[in-house]
Amino acid sequence: MKRVVLILGMCLGYTLLTGQSYFDSNGKRVITNKYDVECRFKVISYFDNDTTKIREIGCISDDGKTKVGEWVAYNRNGIKTASAPFDNNGNKDGKWTIWDNEGKLLCEMYYSHGKRVGIWKMYKNNIVTDTVNYTVINNK
């Protein structure tokens, strides 16, 4: 499968601002995302050279290869399958969400500048089936 990537050009002056906090089950703040991500190049990849079916969309930094800001992936039917934010250095950062090909929630994961944090949740039929508490794991 060929992957076509279009760089839509410089988005000078465009900044994605995020300001989110995430809390564990005890109410303790585990992540605070407050950073500016410069979107210099918007990248859109398509399925099989078909510019009507977006596969992935996001921004890259000035180096032309580091993912920054929120990246979103879709399946061939246009259903969102992933939302994945990155910090200015290309580290996973913030709430990552994964859905199946029908759009049903599969998991929620949290990162802080590349490090797993918070309570990760796995779902089946919109019911939590498993959790991992990285706040506890990281504090050992």
C-alpha positions in Angstrom: 0.0 0.0 0.0 1.4 3.3 -1.0 1.3 6.2 1.5 0.9 9.6 0.1 2.0 12.4 2.4 1.1 16.0 1.5 2.8 18.8 3.3 0.5 21.6 3.1 3.2 24.1 3.8 4.2 26.6 6.5 1.5 27.4 9.0 3.4 30.4 10.4 1.8 31.9 13.3 -0.5 28.9 13.9 -0.2 27.5 17.4 -2.1 24.7 19.0 -2.7 25.6 22.6 -3.6 22.9 25.1 -4.3 23.2 28.7 -5.6 19.9 30.2 -5.2 18.2 33.6 -5.7 14.6 34.4 -6.4 13.1 37.8 -6.1 9.6 39.3 -9.0 8.0 41.2 -8.0 9.7 44.4 -8.2 13.2 42.9 -4.5 13.7 42.6 -3.4 15.5 39.5 -1.1 13.3 37.5 -0.7 15.2 34.3 -0.9 18.9 33.4 -0.5 19.6 29.7 0.2 23.3 29.1 2.5 23.9 26.2 2.5 25.6 22.8 3.0 23.4 19.8 4.2 25.2 16.7 2.6 23.7 13.6 5.0 24.4 10.9 3.9 21.7 8.5 0.5 20.0 8.5 0.7 16.4 7.3 -2.1 14.4 5.8 -1.7 10.8 4.7 -4.3 9.0 2.6 -5.2 5.4 1.8 -4.0 4.1 -1.5 -3.5 7.5 -3.3 -7.2 8.2 -2.7 -7.4 11.9 -1.5 -10.9 11.4 -0.3 -9.9 8.8 2.4 -7.7 10.4 5.1 -5.6 7.9 7.0 -3.8 10.2 9.4 -3.5 14.0 10.0 -1.2 16.0 12.3 1.8 18.4 12.4 5.5 18.0 12.2 8.2 20.2 13.6 10.8 22.2 11.6 13.0 19.2 11.3 10.4 17.7 9.0 10.0 14.4 10.8 9.1 14.9 14.5 5.4 14.6 15.3 4.1 17.5 17.4 0.6 18.4 18.7 -2.4 16.1 18.2 -2.3 13.3 15.6 -5.5 11.7 14.6 -5.9 8.4 12.7 -8.9 7.1 10.8 -9.9 3.8 9.2 -10.9 3.4 5.5 -14.5 4.2 6.4 -13.5 7.5 7.9 -14.1 6.4 11.5 -11.6 7.9 14.0 -9.4 5.1 15.5 -6.8 7.1 17.4 -6.1 10.4 19.0 -2.4 10.9 20.0 -0.9 14.1 21.3 2.9 14.8 21.3 4.9 17.6 23.0 7.3 20.0 21.2 10.1 17.3 21.3 8.0 14.5 19.8 7.3 12.7 23.1 3.9 11.2 23.8 2.1 13.7 26.0 -1.4 13.8 27.3 -4.4 11.6 26.8 -4.1 9.0 24.0 -7.4 7.4 23.0 -7.9 4.3 20.8 -11.2 3.1 19.2 -11.9 0.0 17.2 -13.0 0.1 13.5 -16.6 0.7 14.5 -15.7 3.7 16.7 -16.1 1.9 20.0 -13.7 2.9 22.8 -10.9 0.4 23.3 -8.4 2.2 25.6 -7.4 5.5 27.3 -3.7 6.0 28.1 -1.9 9.0 29.6 1.6 10.2 29.0 3.7 13.0 30.4 6.6 13.9 28.1 7.1 10.3 27.0 6.5 8.7 30.4 3.4 6.5 31.2 1.4 8.1 33.9 -2.1 8.0 35.5 -4.7 5.3 35.2 -4.9 3.5 31.9 -8.2 2.0 31.1 -9.1 -0.8 28.6 -12.7 -1.2 27.4 -15.0 -3.8 25.8 -18.5 -2.7 24.8 -17.9 0.6 26.6 -17.3 -1.1 29.9 -13.9 -0.9 31.7 -12.4 -4.4 31.6 -8.9 -3.6 32.9 -6.9 -0.8 34.4 -3.2 -0.2 35.1 -2.2 2.5 37.6 1.1 4.0 36.3 1.1 6.6 39.1 1.6 3.7 41.6 4.1 1.9 39.3 6.2 5.0 38.7 6.3 5.8 42.4 7.8 2.5 43.5 
